[in-house]
Amino acid sequence: MFLTVRSKFTSALRKAKANFFKTKVENMDNPWKLYKFLGKKRHHHKHITLSDENGNPIALDPNLNASTLLDHFFPDDSPKEDLRHTTVRFKVRDFL
């Protein structure tokens, strides 16, 4: 399941990048603008921010981004939740 989702995501990402580049090139009226665009160095020291579906930033602080991701994907475990969590918890405790 993970590999199929990963391949679908990778395919969608490649298509989006190709469509962005195609649109960018089609809108350039001068070949020298394309040359300048392709030769421009990208600065990678900008912080990555979390955003919602509309592209609006959720958290601008990198530390807050990490904690938001941690809380969303790895919520606190409650021992009272269900049998599956309890079983996994006991197996991990026995393994360690």
N, C-alpha and C positions, 0 to 999 in steps of 0.2 A: 504494500500500500504506500509506504513512504517513497519508494523509488518511482512509482507511477505519478504521484503528486509532484515529486521533485522534477521529473521530466516534463510534466505539463507546465509547471511554473517556469522552468528554464526556457521552454519553447515560447511561452507567452512573453517572457522578458526579451528574448531575441527579436520577436516580431515587433514589440513595442519600440525597441531601439532602432530597428530597421525603418519602421514607419516614421519615427521622429527624424531620423537622418534624411529620409527621402523627402519629407515635407520641408525640412530646413534647406536642402539643396534646391528643391523646386522653387522656393521663394526667393532665392538669391538671383539678382539680375546681372551680376558682374562676376566673371570667373575669378577675379582677384579677391573678392570677398570670400569665396569658397576656399581659395588658397590660404587666406589669412585665418579663416575658421579652422581649417585642418591643421595649420601649423601652430596654433595657439596652445600654449602650455596650460594645463589645468592645475589649479591649486586645490590640493586635497586636505588642507588643514582646517576646513570648515567643519563645525560640529553637525552631526546628523541629528535631526529632530524627529520626534514622533509626530505623525499627523493623522487626522481622521480621513474619512472617505472623500471629503471635498478638498483635501490638501491643506487644511488649516492646522497650524502647529498646536499640538497638545501640551508639550513641555519643551521649553527651550534649554533648560539646564541639563547637561550630559549626565550628571549624577541622578537627577530626577527621572531621566529617560530610562536609565538602568533599573531603578527601583520600580518604575511603572511596568516595565516589561517583566520583571521578576514577579511582581504581584499578579499580573495578568496571566502569565503562562504557568507559574508555579505558586498557586495560592497556598495559604497556610493549611496544613493538614489537621483535620479534626478527628479525633479517635471515635467520635460518635456517629460518623457519617454513614458508612455502609459496610457490609461484610467484605467486599472486595478490597477496600482500603485497609481494613483490619488484617486481612490475610496477608496482603503484601507487606504491611508493617511488621508482622510477626516473622515472615520469611526473611526479610532484610535483617531484622534484629538477630535471628538465629545464624544467619550467614556471617554477620560481622562478629 
